[in-house]
Amino acid sequence: MARALGQLRIVLHALVIDFENRDLGLLGSARIGLSFSSWSFAIALGVYGFEAHGVVGAGLVALVRLLPGAFASPFAGLVADRYPRRTVLLASATLMAAILAGAAVAAGLDAPTGVVFVFPALFAVASSGYAPAEAAMFPLLARTPQELSASNVNHSAMENAGFIAAAISTGVLLTATSPGTVFAVAAAVTALTIVLLAFVRRDPPAPPVSSAAAPGR
């Protein structure tokens, strides 16, 4: 018990430090929203796949949700290094919101399951660039080593907070409504994160690499 209270005290202290920096606070709040949206989408997709094709459908959902992202992640990391990180965050979140909205429309219109299954694949690709760009933003936005350390501590805490909120709310929504409704809620929450990210300070452009500094010169 004492150990758990000590860990909770560390997390709360890190949250205080993190949210004293406006930009890190906005980035952390966006992390909660995107974690909520991603987990809500994943949970509702599993239910949708199972209702459509049983265990095979649930397995297909897991495959199309994870495999494209695994292929896209190496290239997404390069994009995060080549372009301003804030721009990558906004582009990734905007694409995710549009994809979630498309999934909600497709499910609401009773489109073929093959059509609906395209959206988690697109979502995996669109979201693959967010994490590396977010990680690269922490050192650029932190004003002190304490703030940087706090942002790293809070990342997992905020991810878990989004997951818990998604698990509870998605369970309630699926009991009363349908997976399509959950997709729409996830799209709305992702749209709110875009607003938060828009207020994050722009990161400075990377300095150009001079030809004199190139290897072999």
C-alpha positions in Angstrom: 0.0 0.0 0.0 2.8 2.4 0.9 4.6 1.6 -2.3 1.4 2.3 -4.4 0.8 5.6 -2.6 4.4 6.6 -3.3 4.1 5.8 -7.0 0.8 7.8 -7.1 2.5 10.7 -5.4 5.3 10.6 -8.1 2.7 10.6 -10.9 0.7 13.4 -9.4 3.8 15.5 -8.9 4.8 14.9 -12.5 1.4 15.9 -13.7 1.7 19.2 -11.8 5.1 19.9 -13.4 3.8 18.9 -16.8 0.7 21.0 -16.8 2.7 24.1 -15.6 4.0 24.0 -19.2 1.1 25.0 -21.4 2.4 23.2 -24.5 3.2 20.0 -22.7 -0.2 20.1 -20.9 -2.0 20.4 -24.3 0.1 17.6 -25.7 -0.7 15.4 -22.7 -4.4 16.1 -23.0 -4.3 15.2 -26.6 -2.7 11.9 -25.7 -5.6 11.1 -23.4 -8.1 11.9 -26.2 -6.2 9.9 -28.8 -5.7 6.9 -26.5 -9.5 7.0 -25.8 -10.3 7.1 -29.5 -7.9 4.3 -30.4 -9.0 2.0 -27.7 -12.7 2.7 -28.3 -12.3 2.0 -32.0 -10.4 -1.2 -31.3 -12.9 -2.5 -28.8 -15.9 -1.7 -30.9 -14.2 -3.2 -34.0 -13.7 -6.5 -32.1 -17.5 -6.6 -31.3 -18.4 -5.6 -34.9 -16.2 -8.3 -36.4 -17.5 -10.9 -34.0 -21.1 -10.0 -34.7 -20.5 -10.2 -38.5 -18.3 -13.3 -38.8 -17.8 -14.8 -35.3 -14.3 -15.6 -34.2 -13.0 -15.4 -37.7 -14.3 -11.8 -38.0 -12.7 -10.8 -34.7 -9.4 -12.3 -35.9 -9.6 -10.4 -39.2 -10.2 -7.2 -37.4 -7.1 -7.7 -35.3 -5.1 -8.5 -38.4 -6.1 -5.5 -40.4 -5.8 -3.2 -37.4 -2.2 -4.2 -36.6 -0.4 -5.4 -39.8 -0.6 -2.2 -41.9 0.8 -0.2 -39.0 3.7 -2.5 -38.6 4.7 -1.9 -42.3 4.0 1.9 -42.1 5.9 2.6 -38.9 9.4 2.7 -40.2 8.4 5.2 -43.0 6.3 7.2 -40.5 9.4 7.8 -38.4 11.2 9.2 -41.4 8.3 11.6 -42.0 8.4 12.8 -38.4 12.1 13.6 -38.9 11.7 15.4 -42.2 8.7 17.7 -41.5 7.8 19.9 -38.5 6.6 17.6 -35.7 3.5 19.7 -34.9 2.5 19.5 -38.5 2.9 15.7 -38.5 0.8 15.5 -35.3 -2.0 17.7 -36.8 -2.0 15.7 -40.1 -2.0 12.4 -38.3 -4.9 13.4 -36.0 -6.9 14.9 -38.8 -6.6 11.7 -40.9 -7.6 9.6 -37.9 -10.7 11.7 -37.3 -11.7 11.5 -40.9 -11.1 7.7 -40.9 -13.2 7.2 -37.8 -16.0 9.3 -39.2 -15.9 7.2 -42.4 -16.1 4.0 -40.4 -19.1 5.4 -38.5 -20.9 6.3 -41.7 -20.1 2.9 -43.3 -21.3 1.0 -40.2 -24.4 3.2 -39.9 -25.3 2.5 -43.6 -24.8 -1.2 -43.1 -22.0 -1.3 -45.7 -20.4 -4.7 -46.4 -18.0 -5.8 -43.7 -15.2 -5.8 -46.2 -15.7 -2.0 -46.6 -15.7 -1.4 -42.9 -12.6 -3.5 -42.4 -10.7 -1.1 -44.7 -11.0 1.7 -42.1 -8.9 0.0 -39.3 -6.1 -0.6 -41.8 -6.2 3.1 -42.8 -6.3 4.1 -39.2 -3.2 2.1 -38.4 -1.3 3.8 -41.2 -2.6 7.3 -40.3 -1.7 6.8 -36.6 1.8 5.4 -37.1 3.4 8.8 -37.5 1.9 10.3 -34.3 4.0 8.5 -31.7 7.4 9.3 -33.1 6.5 13.0 -33.7 5.0 13.3 -30.2 8.2 11.8 -28.7 10.3 14.2 -30.7 8.2 17.2 -29.4 8.8 16.6 -25.7 12.5 17.8 -25.7 11.5 20.8 -27.9 8.7 21.9 -25.6 10.3 21.2 -22.2 11.9 24.2 -20.6 13.8 22.3 -17.9 15.1 18.7 -17.4 12.3 18.3 -14.8 9.6 19.0 -17.3 11.1 16.6 -19.8 11.3 13.9 -17.2 7.7 14.6 -16.1 6.4 14.4 -19.7 8.0 11.0 -20.1 6.4 9.8 -16.8 3.0 11.2 -17.7 2.9 9.6 -21.1 2.1 6.1 -19.9 -0.3 7.5 -17.2 -2.3 9.5 -19.8 -2.3 6.5 -22.2 -3.7 4.4 -19.4 -6.3 7.0 -18.5 -7.5 7.1 -22.0 -7.7 3.3 -22.1 -9.7 3.1 -18.8 -12.2 5.8 -20.0 -12.5 4.0 -23.4 -13.2 0.6 -21.8 -15.9 2.0 -19.5 -17.7 4.2 -22.0 -17.4 1.8 -24.9 -19.0 -1.0 -22.7 -21.9 1.3 -21.8 -22.4 2.5 -25.4 -22.2 -1.0 -26.9 -24.9 -2.2 -24.4 -27.3 0.6 -25.5 -26.3 1.4 -29.1 -24.0 -0.1 -31.8 -20.3 -0.2 -32.9 -21.1 2.6 -35.4 -22.1 4.9 -32.6 -18.8 4.2 -30.8 -16.9 5.0 -34.0 -18.7 8.3 -34.2 -17.9 9.2 -30.6 -14.2 8.3 -31.2 -14.2 10.6 -34.3 -15.7 13.4 -32.2 -13.1 13.0 -29.5 -10.3 12.9 -32.0 -11.6 16.1 -33.6 -11.3 17.7 -30.1 -7.6 16.7 -29.9 -7.0 18.5 -33.2 -8.2 21.7 -31.5 -5.8 21.0 -28.6 -2.9 20.3 -30.9 -3.6 23.5 -32.9 -2.7 25.5 -29.8 0.6 23.8 -29.2 3.6 26.0 -30.0 5.2 25.3 -33.4 8.5 23.5 -33.2 11.4 25.3 -34.9 12.5 23.9 -38.2 15.6 21.7 -38.3 18.8 23.5 -39.2 19.9 22.8 -42.8 22.8 20.3 -43.2 25.6 22.0 -45.0 27.4 20.2 -47.7 30.7 20.9 -45.9 29.6 18.8 -43.0 28.7 15.8 -45.2 30.8 12.7 -44.6 33.8 12.4 -46.8 34.1 16.1 -47.4 
